[in-house]
Amino acid sequence: MKYRFYTCDVFTDTRFGGNPLAVLPHAEGLSSKQMQQIAREFNYSESTFVLPSENGHTRQVRIFTPTQEVPFAGHPNIGTAFTLARIGELGSLDDETHIVFEEKAGLVPITIRKTGENLWCELKAPEPLSIGPTLSVELIAAALSLSPQDIVTRTHPPQVASVGLPFIMVEIKNQTVLENCHTYLPAIEEIYRQGVMPDLHVYTQSQDGFDLRARMFAPLDGVPEDPATGSANGALVALLSHYKPEQDGAFRWHIAQGVEMKRPSVLDARTEKQAGVVTGVWVAGTCQMVTEGNIEV
């Protein structure tokens, strides 16, 4: 049987930049095993499978990496909303359109806005910030082929954070160190043996017009490096907001990722904080359509 698919580049206004995504807008009839096989065939960091809503919202969306299904991810939501809008699945778009995806992590509200010839999409994370275990500077440095002196711990130690999907947040001292990061598998496997999935989101303060520069490595999940990771950056800005001394406020970040992969990506993230608690996390960007076709199953 043939299934229609589309691919788009997410978090970029330039085709062949950003993070590629495969979208099957009508995935009814596919088993979980078949979805996993298709995701492995595309071999992108994620592929999405769109199904009719089960609870009265816009659509149900399932997200697969090359190795497993995940409950939530950032660029798949942005790219799926963009694709459905571009191919007319969401009907006539107003200047601002609001949709909701049903996912394993919960409901993901998305705002779609026309900006000239582009569509700008912003998701709200489905879960509040959760903070997990810390890891030793020495182990994280080894996993990234760095020295312990390259890891910055003024704001937080290497620490797990999530707004729907967990990542280890690691601040490093500058962009030169960021460019020099590469994963060292024995140390990655040691993190996993300690009971933590070694998906490493590494960032530094930017020196070139962005607030942050980031890279994300998930080698045990079939993603040696990801060009743009909305779920990780959402968790990062939530963690940074948590550690801010302000009890209340709205905070924004302009983030670059994927530069070292020659797939530059731009993500805009924001948070709100009330009474010392992070109450909302949003991640936004634009996309470009790339291909369409049919896949035989």
C-alpha positions in Angstrom: 0.0 0.0 0.0 1.2 3.5 -0.8 1.4 6.3 1.8 1.9 9.9 0.9 4.9 11.6 2.6 6.4 15.1 2.8 9.7 16.3 4.0 10.5 19.7 5.3 13.4 21.5 6.9 12.5 22.9 10.4 13.8 25.9 12.3 15.1 27.6 9.1 14.0 30.0 6.4 16.5 28.5 4.0 16.0 25.1 2.3 18.7 22.5 3.2 19.3 24.2 6.5 17.6 23.4 9.8 16.5 19.9 10.8 14.9 17.6 8.2 11.6 15.9 9.1 9.5 13.3 7.3 5.7 13.6 7.8 3.0 11.1 6.8 -0.2 13.1 7.1 -2.5 10.1 6.7 -0.9 7.2 8.7 -4.1 5.2 9.4 -3.5 1.5 9.0 0.2 1.5 9.9 1.3 -0.6 12.8 3.8 0.7 15.3 6.3 -1.7 13.8 5.7 -0.3 10.3 6.1 3.3 11.6 9.4 2.3 13.2 10.6 0.8 10.0 9.6 3.9 8.0 11.4 6.1 10.5 14.5 4.0 10.2 14.2 4.2 6.4 14.2 8.0 6.4 16.9 8.0 9.1 16.1 11.5 10.1 16.3 12.4 13.8 12.5 12.0 13.8 9.6 11.2 11.5 6.0 11.8 12.3 2.8 9.8 11.7 -0.5 11.8 11.7 -3.7 10.1 12.8 -7.3 11.2 13.4 -7.9 12.8 16.8 -8.9 10.4 19.6 -10.1 13.2 22.0 -11.6 15.9 19.9 -8.4 17.9 19.1 -6.8 18.7 15.8 -4.8 15.5 15.2 -3.0 12.6 17.0 0.7 12.7 16.2 3.2 9.8 16.9 6.9 10.6 16.7 9.7 8.1 16.0 13.4 8.3 16.0 15.4 5.7 13.9 15.4 3.5 17.0 12.3 4.2 19.1 9.0 6.1 19.6 9.3 9.2 21.8 6.5 10.9 23.7 7.3 14.5 22.5 9.8 16.4 20.5 10.1 19.9 19.3 11.0 20.0 15.6 8.5 17.3 14.7 5.7 19.3 16.1 6.7 22.5 14.4 7.3 20.7 11.1 4.1 18.7 11.2 2.0 21.8 11.9 3.8 23.5 9.0 3.3 20.6 6.6 -0.4 20.1 7.4 -1.0 23.8 6.9 0.9 24.0 3.6 -0.9 21.0 2.1 -4.3 22.3 3.1 -5.1 19.8 5.8 -6.0 22.6 8.3 -8.4 24.4 5.9 -8.2 28.1 5.3 -5.7 29.7 7.6 -6.4 33.0 9.4 -3.6 35.4 10.1 -3.2 33.3 13.3 -4.4 29.8 13.6 -4.4 27.6 16.8 -4.3 23.8 16.7 -3.7 21.1 19.3 -1.8 17.8 18.8 -2.5 14.8 21.0 0.8 13.0 21.9 2.0 10.5 24.4 3.4 13.3 26.6 0.1 15.1 26.5 -1.5 17.9 24.5 0.7 20.2 22.4 -0.9 23.5 21.5 0.6 25.2 18.4 0.1 28.7 17.0 0.6 29.1 13.3 1.1 32.7 12.0 1.6 34.0 8.5 4.7 36.1 8.1 5.0 37.2 4.5 5.6 34.0 2.4 6.5 32.0 5.5 4.6 30.2 8.2 5.8 30.8 11.7 4.9 28.1 14.2 5.2 28.1 18.0 4.5 25.1 20.3 3.8 25.1 24.0 5.6 22.3 25.8 3.2 19.6 27.1 4.7 19.2 30.5 6.0 21.5 33.3 9.7 21.6 34.0 11.1 18.5 35.8 14.6 18.4 37.0 16.5 15.1 37.2 19.8 13.9 38.5 23.1 15.6 38.2 26.2 14.0 36.7 29.9 14.4 37.5 31.8 17.1 35.6 34.6 14.6 34.9 32.2 12.0 33.3 30.4 14.6 31.1 33.7 16.1 30.0 35.0 12.7 29.0 31.7 12.0 27.1 32.3 15.2 25.1 36.0 14.8 24.6 36.7 17.9 26.7 38.6 18.7 29.9 36.7 19.3 33.2 37.8 22.9 33.0 35.7 23.4 29.9 32.5 22.7 31.8 30.8 25.7 33.4 28.9 25.1 36.7 28.1 28.6 37.9 24.4 28.3 37.1 23.9 24.5 37.3 26.0 21.3 37.2 25.5 18.9 34.3 21.8 18.1 35.0 18.8 16.3 33.5 15.9 18.5 32.6 12.7 17.9 30.7 9.5 19.6 29.5 8.3 16.4 27.8 11.6 14.7 26.8 14.7 14.5 29.1 18.2 15.8 28.2 21.4 16.3 30.1 22.1 20.1 30.1 25.7 21.0 29.9 27.1 24.6 29.8 30.6 25.0 28.4 32.9 28.0 28.5 32.9 29.3 24.9 32.1 28.8 21.3 35.6 27.4 20.5 35.0 24.6 23.0 31.5 24.0 21.6 33.0 23.6 18.1 35.5 21.1 19.4 33.0 18.8 21.1 32.7 15.2 19.9 31.3 12.2 21.7 33.4 9.5 23.3 31.4 6.3 23.3 32.9 4.5 26.4 31.9 7.6 28.6 28.5 7.8 26.9 27.9 4.1 27.7 29.0 4.8 31.3 26.3 7.5 31.7 23.8 5.0 30.4 25.0 2.4 32.9 24.3 4.9 35.7 20.6 4.9 34.6 20.5 8.2 32.6 19.9 8.3 28.8 23.0 10.1 27.5 21.2 12.7 25.3 23.6 15.6 25.8 22.4 19.2 25.1 25.5 21.3 25.2 25.4 25.1 25.1 27.3 28.3 25.6 26.7 32.0 25.7 26.8 33.3 22.2 29.1 35.9 20.7 27.5 36.5 17.3 24.0 38.0 17.7 22.3 35.0 19.4 21.8 34.6 23.1 22.9 30.9 23.1 24.7 28.5 20.8 23.9 24.8 21.2 24.6 21.3 20.0 22.8 18.1 20.9 24.3 14.6 20.8 22.2 11.4 21.2 24.3 8.6 19.8 22.6 5.8 21.6 19.3 6.9 20.2 20.5 6.7 16.6 21.2 10.5 16.4 25.0 11.2 16.4 24.1 15.0 16.3 20.9 16.9 15.8 20.8 20.1 13.9 17.8 21.6 15.8 16.2 20.2 19.0 13.1 22.1 20.1 12.4 19.8 23.1 16.0 20.2 24.4 16.1 24.0 24.0 12.7 24.2 25.6 14.0 22.2 28.6 17.1 24.4 28.6 15.4 27.7 28.8 13.0 26.3 31.4 16.0 25.3 33.5 17.7 28.7 33.1 14.4 30.4 34.1 14.2 28.1 37.2 17.7 29.3 38.3 17.0 33.0 37.6 16.7 35.0 40.8 13.5 36.7 39.6 10.4 35.3 41.1 8.2 36.5 38.2 8.8 37.4 34.6 8.7 36.6 30.9 12.1 35.7 29.4 13.2 35.2 25.8 16.2 33.5 24.0 17.4 33.6 20.4 19.2 30.3 19.9 21.5 29.0 17.1 22.1 25.2 16.6 23.4 23.0 13.8 26.1 25.5 12.7 28.9 22.9 13.1 26.9 20.4 11.0 26.5 23.0 8.1 22.7 22.9 8.8 22.3 26.2 10.6 19.1 26.5 12.6 17.4 29.3 14.5 15.0 28.7 17.4 13.2 31.3 19.4 12.2 30.2 22.9 10.4 31.9 25.8 9.2 31.2 29.3 6.9 32.6 31.9 7.6 32.4 35.6 5.2 33.1 38.5 6.0 32.9 42.2 9.3 31.3 41.5 7.8 28.5 39.3 8.2 28.2 35.5 4.6 28.1 34.3 5.0 27.9 30.5 7.6 27.1 27.9 7.3 27.9 24.2 9.6 27.2 21.2 9.1 28.7 17.7 10.5 28.8 14.2 9.9 28.7 10.5 10.2 25.8 8.0 10.7 25.1 4.3 9.1 22.4 2.3 11.6 20.1 0.5 10.1 16.9 -1.1 6.9 14.9 -1.5 6.2 11.4 -2.7 4.9 8.0 -1.9 6.3 5.2 0.2 5.4 1.6 -0.3 4.6 -0.4 2.8 
